[in-house]
Amino acid sequence: MSHCLKLTALLVASGLMSAAVAADSDSDKLQGTWNPTSAINDGKKVEEPTLGEFIFSGDTFVMKGRRTLRGNFKVDSSRTPRHIDLNFNGENGSVVPSKAIYKIDGSTLTICEADFGKPRPSEFTSVAGSKESLIVLVKAENTAPKSA
């Protein structure tokens, strides 16, 4: 048996390979354009004009709204709830990290994001004083992943 096959067998047996495949699978499911249906920020409903489409392409994202925000993301579907790290492109090449949780249910994506520098949320809620954002998005039909 070759060295690569032995390593793959070891990873599968230890469960590490299945977690990596699941993470890739969730990353694949995120690819494309998502349109927000509702959002709550710090316990208050966000009005539609501030929301825009979210585009995931490869390991990058674009959030369109009043401002266009760009960055990269990483998912960890081995955690419960599942984790997503959103690293926003800041000024002068800086990175502004944000911790979030997510769930995908068919064509619906729910993300609960902590305010910058705050701990990752543990539940899909946004209550007054939490500084957490809860957004529900629906996959746009017939969209191939766009360049972020």
C-alpha positions in Angstrom: 0.0 0.0 0.0 1.4 3.4 -1.0 2.2 6.0 1.6 -0.8 8.2 0.4 -3.3 5.4 0.7 -2.1 4.6 4.2 -2.5 8.2 5.2 -5.9 8.4 3.6 -7.0 5.2 5.4 -5.6 6.6 8.7 -7.5 9.9 8.2 -10.8 8.1 7.4 -10.4 5.8 10.3 -9.8 8.7 12.7 -12.7 10.7 11.4 -10.6 13.6 10.2 -11.2 13.0 6.5 -15.0 13.0 7.0 -14.9 16.4 8.8 -12.7 17.8 6.0 -15.1 16.5 3.3 -18.1 17.9 5.2 -16.5 21.3 5.5 -15.7 21.3 1.8 -19.3 20.3 1.1 -20.7 23.2 3.2 -18.3 25.6 1.4 -19.6 24.2 -1.9 -23.2 24.7 -0.8 -22.5 28.4 0.0 -21.2 29.1 -3.5 -23.4 31.6 -5.5 -25.7 34.4 -4.7 -28.0 34.7 -1.7 -30.7 37.3 -1.1 -31.7 38.4 2.4 -35.2 37.9 3.5 -34.9 39.2 7.1 -32.3 40.6 9.4 -32.1 41.6 13.1 -29.2 43.6 14.5 -28.8 44.0 18.3 -32.4 42.9 18.8 -33.9 45.4 16.2 -35.3 44.5 12.8 -33.2 45.8 9.9 -35.2 47.5 7.2 -34.8 46.1 3.6 -33.0 49.1 2.0 -29.9 48.4 4.0 -29.7 44.8 2.8 -28.3 43.5 -0.4 -27.1 40.2 -2.0 -24.4 38.1 -0.5 -22.1 36.4 -3.0 -19.8 33.5 -2.1 -17.2 32.5 -4.6 -14.3 30.1 -3.8 -13.2 31.2 -0.3 -14.2 34.9 -0.8 -17.4 36.8 -0.2 -19.0 40.1 -1.2 -21.8 41.6 0.9 -23.7 44.3 -1.0 -25.9 46.9 0.7 -25.4 50.5 1.6 -21.7 49.7 1.3 -20.0 46.8 -0.5 -18.0 44.7 1.9 -15.5 42.1 0.8 -13.3 39.4 2.4 -12.7 35.7 2.8 -14.4 33.1 4.8 -13.7 29.7 6.3 -16.3 27.2 7.5 -16.0 24.5 10.2 -19.0 22.1 9.8 -17.6 19.8 12.5 -18.8 22.2 15.2 -22.3 22.5 16.6 -23.6 24.9 15.7 -21.5 25.2 12.6 -18.8 27.9 12.5 -18.0 30.4 9.9 -15.2 33.0 10.2 -15.7 36.1 8.1 -12.5 38.1 7.5 -13.5 41.5 6.1 -11.0 43.5 4.1 -10.3 46.6 6.1 -8.5 49.8 5.2 -4.9 49.8 4.3 -4.9 46.0 3.8 -6.0 45.2 7.3 -8.3 42.3 8.1 -11.3 42.7 10.4 -12.3 39.2 11.7 -15.8 38.4 12.7 -17.0 35.1 14.3 -20.3 33.6 13.3 -22.4 30.5 13.2 -24.5 29.3 10.3 -26.9 26.7 9.2 -28.0 25.6 5.7 -31.5 24.2 5.3 -32.2 23.5 1.6 -32.1 26.9 -0.1 -32.1 28.9 3.2 -29.0 30.1 4.9 -29.1 31.5 8.4 -26.1 33.4 9.8 -25.7 34.8 13.3 -22.7 37.0 13.5 -20.9 38.6 16.5 -19.9 42.2 16.5 -16.2 42.7 15.6 -13.9 41.5 18.3 -16.7 39.8 20.3 -17.0 36.0 21.0 -18.8 33.8 18.5 -22.6 33.5 19.2 -23.8 30.1 20.4 -27.4 30.5 19.4 -29.3 31.8 16.4 -30.7 34.9 18.2 -30.1 38.6 18.3 -31.4 40.3 21.4 -31.0 44.0 22.5 -27.5 44.6 23.9 -26.0 41.5 22.3 -24.4 43.3 19.4 -25.2 40.2 17.3 -26.7 40.2 13.8 -29.1 37.4 12.7 -29.7 37.2 8.9 -31.8 34.8 6.9 -31.0 34.5 3.2 -32.4 32.5 0.3 -30.3 31.1 -2.6 -31.0 33.0 -5.8 -32.3 30.6 -8.4 -30.2 29.6 -11.3 -27.1 31.4 -10.1 -23.7 30.2 -10.8 -21.0 31.4 -8.4 -20.0 34.9 -9.3 -16.5 36.4 -9.0 -16.2 38.0 -5.6 
